[in-house]
C-alpha cells in the first residue's frame, strides 16, 4: 500500500484519491467529535479513545512498518506537544459549550490558518476562485455557529470562554494540519509516520483522564466508556490517517478545506444522535459550506 501511495504522489490519480480521502476524513471527524462530546465527560472520552488507538497502533509501529529514520524523532516530539495542546483546549471547549456551537468555530478557524500555513511552509498558493470558495465555506461555518449561538445554546453563562477556547483550538487544528503534513512527507513510508504517531500520541490523555477519574464524585461505568474508546480509536485511525495521506498526495490547503465539510456531518450527527434541532436555516448554511468546498476543489 505504501508503494502505491508513493507512486501516485503529484499525479491526477493522487489528486482524485486525496479528494475522496479528505471527504472521508470529514465524515469520520464529525463522528469523532460527537463521540468525545457525547454522554461521557469529554476528558474521560478522550482518554479512553487515546489509550485505545495507542494500544492498537503499537504492534504495527513495533513489528510491521519500517522503523522511523533518526531525523523523525524530533518531528514526533513536536507532533506530540502540538496535539496535546489541541486536545487540552478541545476538551475544555466541549466542557464549557454546546457541541453545535463549539465544533463549527473550531473547524471554521482551522482551514483559514491552514491555508496560510501551507503557503508559508509548502509554497502552496490558492487561486482567486479558491479564496472565494474558502470565504463561502467560512461564511457557512460561522453562520452555523452564530445560528446555534442565538437559538440553541443552553450553556450561556460559560459561552464566552467556550468561544475563546474554540478559536484557540482552531488555531491548533491549523498548526497540527500543516506540521503533520510536513511530518508524513519527511519519511519514506507514510505508514511509519501514522503508526508511530498514534502510539506516541496515545500516552498523555489516558494519564490525565485517570487522574480525573480518581477525583470524580460520580464515576462513570468503565465498560461503556471502554466501548466508546475502542470505537473512537478506530474512527481516529481512519479519520486522521485519511487526511494525512491526502496531504501527502495533494495540496495541504485543499485537503484542510475539504475536511471542514465535517461541520455539515456534525450538524446531522447532532440532530440524529444528540437530539439537537436542525431547521431550514441550518440546512441552508450547511449547503453553503458544501458549496464553498466544491468551489475550492474545482477552482484549483
Secondary structure, 3 states (H helix, E strand, C coil): CHHHHHHCCCCHHHHHHHHHHHHHHHHHHHHHHHHHHCCCCHHHHHHHHHHHHHHHHHHHHHHHCCCCCCCHHHHHHHHHHHHHHHHHHHHHHHHHCCHHHHHHHHHHHHHHHHHHHHHHHHCCCCCHHHHHHHHHHHHHHHHHHHHHHHHCCCCHHHHHHHHHHHHHHHHHHHHHHHHHHHHHHCCCCHHHHHHHHHHHHCCHHHHHHHHHHHCCCCCCCHHHHHHHHHHHHHHHHHHHHHHHHHHHHCCHHHHHHHHCCHHHHHHHHHHHCCCCCCCHHHHHHHHHHHHHHHHHHHCC
